[in-house]
């Protein structure tokens, strides 16, 4: 199975290197439904156990239990966390979208990306083939 995987990776790398079709010709999945993507993002974040653990384990450390309304403090910290995440994630999304648009228009980047990707596949295939217990 290991050899089959290695051969597959090397073959994929060679196909990527010597393919005549440009990466820009590959469809990116058509039109994107932004409402659906937003809804999926909400579902992923609501069901994320790391977020629940953060709110249950980390936030209570910053709440004064002797204050008049500790639940209000937790709510404020939760909303503050969400707003900070919204701002930082939005900035990253804008930067990535701008950079992605510029890179997709660059023929040199697309060509370099093809060579790097093919070489990485071949390297991973070789590493897979050579990996394992020396006693094998």
C-alpha positions in Angstrom: 0.0 0.0 0.0 2.9 2.3 0.8 4.5 1.8 -2.6 1.1 2.3 -4.3 0.7 5.7 -2.5 4.3 6.7 -3.4 3.7 5.8 -7.1 0.5 7.8 -7.0 2.2 10.9 -5.6 5.1 10.7 -8.0 2.6 10.2 -10.9 0.6 13.1 -9.7 3.7 15.3 -9.5 4.8 14.3 -13.0 1.3 14.9 -14.4 1.3 18.4 -12.7 4.8 19.2 -14.1 4.2 18.1 -17.7 0.5 19.0 -18.0 -0.2 21.3 -21.0 -3.4 22.7 -19.5 -2.9 25.9 -17.5 -4.1 26.0 -13.9 -6.0 29.1 -14.8 -8.3 27.1 -17.0 -9.5 25.0 -14.1 -12.9 26.2 -12.9 -13.1 27.4 -9.3 -16.5 25.9 -8.7 -18.6 28.5 -10.5 -20.6 31.2 -8.7 -20.4 31.2 -5.0 -23.5 31.6 -2.9 -22.4 34.0 -0.2 -25.4 33.5 2.0 -24.8 29.7 2.1 -21.1 30.2 2.8 -22.0 32.6 5.7 -24.5 30.1 7.1 -22.0 27.3 6.9 -19.4 29.5 8.7 -21.9 30.1 11.5 -22.7 26.4 11.9 -19.0 25.5 12.0 -18.3 28.1 14.6 -21.3 27.3 16.8 -20.5 23.5 16.7 -16.7 24.1 17.3 -15.8 22.4 20.6 -12.7 24.6 20.9 -14.9 27.7 21.1 -17.1 26.2 23.8 -14.0 25.1 25.8 -12.6 28.6 25.5 -15.8 30.2 26.8 -16.2 27.7 29.6 -12.5 27.6 30.7 -10.9 30.9 29.8 -13.5 33.6 30.1 -14.7 32.9 33.6 -11.2 33.8 34.9 -11.8 37.4 34.0 -15.2 37.7 35.7 -15.6 39.1 39.2 -18.0 36.7 41.0 -18.7 39.3 43.7 -20.0 41.8 41.2 -23.7 42.5 40.9 -24.1 40.8 37.5 -21.5 38.2 36.6 -23.6 36.9 33.7 -23.5 40.4 32.2 -19.7 40.4 32.4 -19.6 37.0 30.7 -21.9 38.3 28.0 -19.9 41.4 27.5 -16.6 39.5 27.2 -18.3 37.0 24.7 -19.5 39.9 22.5 -16.1 41.6 22.7 -14.5 38.3 21.7 -16.9 38.0 18.7 -16.3 41.6 17.6 -12.5 41.3 17.8 -12.7 38.0 15.8 -15.0 39.6 13.2 -12.6 42.6 12.7 -9.4 40.5 12.5 -11.0 37.8 10.3 -12.4 40.4 8.0 -9.1 42.1 7.6 -7.4 38.7 6.8 -10.2 37.9 4.3 -9.8 41.2 2.5 -6.0 40.8 2.4 -6.2 37.2 1.1 -8.8 38.1 -1.5 -6.7 41.0 -2.8 -3.6 38.9 -2.9 -5.4 36.0 -4.5 -6.7 38.2 -7.2 -3.3 39.6 -8.0 -1.7 36.2 -8.0 -4.3 34.7 -10.2 -3.6 37.3 -12.8 0.2 36.6 -12.8 1.2 34.1 -15.5 4.6 33.7 -13.8 3.0 32.8 -10.5 0.8 30.2 -12.1 3.8 28.6 -13.9 5.9 28.7 -10.7 3.1 27.3 -8.7 2.8 24.4 -11.1 6.5 23.6 -10.8 6.5 23.9 -7.0 3.4 21.8 -6.6 4.7 19.0 -8.9 8.1 19.0 -7.2 6.4 18.7 -3.7 4.3 15.8 -4.9 7.3 14.0 -6.3 9.3 14.7 -3.1 6.4 13.4 -0.9 6.2 10.3 -3.1 9.9 9.7 -2.7 9.8 10.3 1.0 6.8 7.9 1.3 8.6 5.2 -0.6 11.8 5.5 1.5 10.0 5.9 4.8 9.5 3.1 7.2 11.2 0.9 9.6 14.8 0.0 8.6 14.1 -3.6 9.3 11.4 -3.7 6.5 
